[in-house]
């Protein structure tokens, strides 16, 4: 009976974390619809989403993977993100939905090849503030990136960042007053900027998986998301370690239950063996004769 009670207690404690979510899940933050339709490298896009989901759990926003069809209803969305999208992913109705969303105060984040995704969409090209030249064909090169201070998006990014990419170049390049350049190469070529009037941000890196693993690049993207969502305050970190998504939590709970169950069964068997030995020892003791 005591063994059964121990098992029930362990199971209850193991399941408590799933019944009472941590603050990383309880708090609500910006909702980000991520679209990577037509990207040239699916493994990079998948890894980018994985890293963004980890950032979201730690920094209080939500990543929602979607497709252009999801642009039909953006009522619950704060930021639309075109992550390395391919050529012409949107139809006219979807383009109109994005225009309405952004003109109404919604955020738009674009990375890498997204700059060349819609070359004939005038509003999009004007909002991005720069026209991408032909997709990069040159070999990958490592470039030093420096950040410009004075923006919520580059807050805390003081050190030089080195990234290896096939770089996009722009003609015309983004410039004041329509755009604010946030980061540039040593050559002066811009690599990240935002629209001065709309909540539109673009970063040309992101075509390589290693870039999405870089701490400073992820900080740039998450702060751009926060800015794009219209959040004025500083990002609030939920915990020192990103909480695992539900499937991993469930797996952990099942693992703990299995270990606890196996341990309790082992203890129960030992208890039975010990009781059997004691009973056998009692049977071997000769009876005491009266009067002795």
N, C-alpha and C positions, 0 to 999 in steps of 0.2 A: 504493500500500500504506500509506504514511504517513497519507494522508487517511482511509483506512478505519479505521486505528487511532485517529485523533483522534475520528472519529464514534462509535466504540464506547465510548471513554472518556467522552465527553460524555453519551451515553445512560445509561451505568452510573451516573454521578453524579446525573443527573436522577432516576433511579428509586430511588436509595438512600433518599430520604425516605419512599417508599411501602413499601419493604421493611423499614425499621426505624422504626416509629412514634415520634413524640415522646412525652415524659413525659405530655402531656395525655391521650394515649390509653392509655399503658401502665399508669398508676396506676388503681387501682380506688377508687371512692367510692360514695356513696349512689345507689341506683337509684330514680328518681322516675317513677311512672306518672301521666301527665297526661291528664285526661278533660275535654273541653270540649263534650260532647254537648248539643245544643239551645241553644247560645249565640245571642244575638240578633244579633251582628255577627261573621260568620266572618272578615272581614278583620282585625279586632282580635285575635281568637283566634289566627289564623295568625301575625300579627306577634308576639304575646306568646310563642308557642312558639319562634319564630325567635330572639327575644332571650334566652329562657331557655336555648336550646341553646348560644348564644354564651357565656352565663354559665357553663354546665355545663362547657364545654371549658376555660374559664379557671380555674374554681374546683373542679374535681375532683368532679363528680357527673354523673350520666347522666340525660337526659330521654328518656322512652319515651312516645310518643303512643299512646293506646289508646281503648277504648270501655268502656262498662259491662260487656260480656261478659268483659273481661280481669280483672275483679274475682274471677272464679271461682278464680284461682290467683295468690296474692300471695306465694308462698314466696320469690321472689327480689327482692321489692320492699321498699324501706325507707320510702317516703313515697307516699301517694296524694294527688293534687292535683286538686281540682275547680276548673277555671279557667273562670269566668264561665258555669257550666252553666245550662241552661234548666229549665223546670218538669218535675218528677217524672221524672228520667232513669233512676232505678233501680227494679228490681222488688224484691220482698221478699227473695228469695235474695241479691241483690246487696247490699241493705242489711245483711243479716245478716253477709255476708262482711266488709263494712267495719267493722261493730261488733266482730267477732272480731279483726280485724287491729289495730284501734286499742287495744282492751282488752288485747291481748297485747303492746303496746309500740310498735306502728307509728305513723307520723306521718300526720296529715291536714292539708293546707293547702287553704284555700278563699278565693276572691277574688270580689269584686263580687257579681254576681247569684246566686252559689252559695248565699248566705245564704237566698234565697227559693226555692231549688230544690225542697226537700222539706218543705213546711209541715206535713204530717201525719206525718212521721217523728219521733216523740217523742225518741228517743235522739239523733238528729242535732241537733235544735233545742236540747236540753239541753246537749250537748257544745259547741256553738258559743257558748252563754252569752248570746245576745241574739236577739230575734225581730224580723226585718225587717218594717217597715211596707210598704204597697203599693209596687210598683216605682216608681222616680222618674219623675215626669212634669214636674217643673219644668225650666226651661232650665238648661243647664250654667253653673256658676259657678266662679270661681277661689277656692280656700280655702287659707289658710295652715295647715300641719300641723306640730305640734311633737311631738318624741319624748320619751318618758320613759326615763330612764337606769336602769341596774341590771339589765338583761336581756341575755342573750347575743344575742337577736334584734335589739336596737337598738344594739349595740356600735358605736361610731364614728359614729353618726348624731346629731350635736350641733346641726347647723344646721336652721333652719326650712325646710320643704319646701312649695312652692306647686304645687298640682295643680288642673286644671280638669276637673270631672266632673259628672254628674248623681248627686247624693249619695244614698246610702241612710241612713235613720234607723231607730232601733230602740226598741222598747217591749215588754218591759223592755230596758234597756241592760245590757251586761255590767258586772259589779261584783265587788268582793272579797266573800268569799274564793274564789268559784268561778272567777273570771276575773281576769287581770292586764291592765289597759289599757296598751298600748304607745305609742299615738299618738292624738292628738285635735286637733280644730279649735280655733280661738281661742274658739269658742262653748262649748267643753267637750264637744261631741258626740264620742264615740269613733269612730275609723276603723280601728284595728288592735288586736288583743288575742290572748291565748292562754289556753287552759284551764289552770288551776292544777294539775290532777291528771293529765290526759291530754295527749298530744302533739298537740293540736289548735290550729291557728292560723287566724285569719281577718283579711283586709284588705278593707275596702269599696271602695277605689279599684281601678282596672283595667278599667273599662268603656270607656276611651278609649285609642286607640293611642299617643298622645303620652305617656301615663302609663307605658307599658311601655318607652318610650325614656328615661325619667328615671333617671339614675344612682343617686340615693338610694333611689328606690322599688325598683329592682332589687336593691340591697344589702339592703333590708329583706326581700325575698322570698327571696333566696338564703340569708340568715342564718336565716330561718324554716325553710327546707328543711333546713339543716344541723342546726338544733335538733330539728326533727321526726324526723330520722333517728337521733337519739340521740348525735350527735357532740359530745363535750364540748370538744375542742380548738378552737383558732382555725382559720378557713378558711385553707388553703394555696393560694396562687396558683401555677398551673403555669407561666405565662409572662406577659410583658408584653402580648402580643397573643394573642387566642384563635386556636388552630389551626383551619384550615378543615376542614370535614367531608370524608370520603373522596371523594365525587364531585368536589369542587372540587380536591382534591389530584391526582386522576387527570387532570382537565382541564389543570391546570398542568403535569404531567409530559408529557402529550401535546403541549402547546404548546412546551415546552422541546425535546422531541425533534424537532418539526417545524422549529423555528428552527435547531437544530443541524444537522439533515439538510440544510436548504436552504443553510446557510452552507458546509457541507462540500462540497456539490455545486458551489457557486459556486467554491470554492477549487480543486476538482478540474478544473473547466473552465478556470480560469486557468492551472493547471499544464500542462494539455494544450496550451493556446494558446501558452504560453511555450516548451514543448518543440518544438512545431511551428515556431515562429519560429527557434529555435536550429538545428533541422535544416535549414531552408531557407537560413539564413545560411551553414551549412557547405557546402551544395551549390553556393553561388555562388562560393566561394573557388577560383581556378584552381590546377591541379596545379603543383607545383614541378618544373622541368626538371632532369635530372641534369647535374652538372658546372657548374651556375650558382652 
